[in-house]
Amino acid sequence: MRFCDCAGLSALLAAARTAKTHGSELRLCAVPHTLARLLRLSHTGSAFTIEQSDVR
């Protein structure tokens, strides 16, 4: 992912809510720096389980 704006973040949050409603969770893997920054700045990172990448 190279770009995520408020519409993309809204879609991710909606998907996380839907997953939670159905007893699951949305896991984000290999989160790019730009998305991690957006989640941090918007205080929405806790809506997801963020898998740590093993990229070296």
MODELLER restraints for C-alpha pairs under 7 A, 6 or more apart:
rsr = mdl.restraints
at = mdl.atoms
rsr.add(forms.Gaussian(group=physical.xy_distance, feature=features.Distance(at['CA:1:A'], at['CA:32:A']), mean=6.91, stdev=0.5))
rsr.add(forms.Gaussian(group=physical.xy_distance, feature=features.Distance(at['CA:4:A'], at['CA:35:A']), mean=6.60, stdev=0.5))
rsr.add(forms.Gaussian(group=physical.xy_distance, feature=features.Distance(at['CA:16:A'], at['CA:25:A']), mean=6.37, stdev=0.5))
rsr.add(forms.Gaussian(group=physical.xy_distance, feature=features.Distance(at['CA:16:A'], at['CA:26:A']), mean=5.18, stdev=0.5))
rsr.add(forms.Gaussian(group=physical.xy_distance, feature=features.Distance(at['CA:16:A'], at['CA:47:A']), mean=6.70, stdev=0.5))
rsr.add(forms.Gaussian(group=physical.xy_distance, feature=features.Distance(at['CA:16:A'], at['CA:48:A']), mean=6.72, stdev=0.5))
rsr.add(forms.Gaussian(group=physical.xy_distance, feature=features.Distance(at['CA:19:A'], at['CA:25:A']), mean=5.22, stdev=0.5))
rsr.add(forms.Gaussian(group=physical.xy_distance, feature=features.Distance(at['CA:19:A'], at['CA:26:A']), mean=6.24, stdev=0.5))
rsr.add(forms.Gaussian(group=physical.xy_distance, feature=features.Distance(at['CA:26:A'], at['CA:48:A']), mean=5.78, stdev=0.5))
rsr.add(forms.Gaussian(group=physical.xy_distance, feature=features.Distance(at['CA:26:A'], at['CA:49:A']), mean=6.45, stdev=0.5))
rsr.add(forms.Gaussian(group=physical.xy_distance, feature=features.Distance(at['CA:27:A'], at['CA:48:A']), mean=5.92, stdev=0.5))
rsr.add(forms.Gaussian(group=physical.xy_distance, feature=features.Distance(at['CA:27:A'], at['CA:49:A']), mean=4.71, stdev=0.5))
rsr.add(forms.Gaussian(group=physical.xy_distance, feature=features.Distance(at['CA:27:A'], at['CA:50:A']), mean=5.72, stdev=0.5))
rsr.add(forms.Gaussian(group=physical.xy_distance, feature=features.Distance(at['CA:27:A'], at['CA:51:A']), mean=6.75, stdev=0.5))
rsr.add(forms.Gaussian(group=physical.xy_distance, feature=features.Distance(at['CA:28:A'], at['CA:48:A']), mean=6.80, stdev=0.5))
rsr.add(forms.Gaussian(group=physical.xy_distance, feature=features.Distance(at['CA:28:A'], at['CA:49:A']), mean=6.22, stdev=0.5))
rsr.add(forms.Gaussian(group=physical.xy_distance, feature=features.Distance(at['CA:28:A'], at['CA:50:A']), mean=4.82, stdev=0.5))
rsr.add(forms.Gaussian(group=physical.xy_distance, feature=features.Distance(at['CA:28:A'], at['CA:51:A']), mean=5.97, stdev=0.5))
rsr.add(forms.Gaussian(group=physical.xy_distance, feature=features.Distance(at['CA:29:A'], at['CA:50:A']), mean=6.13, stdev=0.5))
rsr.add(forms.Gaussian(group=physical.xy_distance, feature=features.Distance(at['CA:29:A'], at['CA:51:A']), mean=4.90, stdev=0.5))
rsr.add(forms.Gaussian(group=physical.xy_distance, feature=features.Distance(at['CA:29:A'], at['CA:52:A']), mean=6.82, stdev=0.5))
rsr.add(forms.Gaussian(group=physical.xy_distance, feature=features.Distance(at['CA:29:A'], at['CA:53:A']), mean=6.78, stdev=0.5))
rsr.add(forms.Gaussian(group=physical.xy_distance, feature=features.Distance(at['CA:30:A'], at['CA:51:A']), mean=6.95, stdev=0.5))
rsr.add(forms.Gaussian(group=physical.xy_distance, feature=features.Distance(at['CA:30:A'], at['CA:52:A']), mean=6.79, stdev=0.5))
rsr.add(forms.Gaussian(group=physical.xy_distance, feature=features.Distance(at['CA:30:A'], at['CA:53:A']), mean=5.17, stdev=0.5))
rsr.add(forms.Gaussian(group=physical.xy_distance, feature=features.Distance(at['CA:39:A'], at['CA:45:A']), mean=4.86, stdev=0.5))
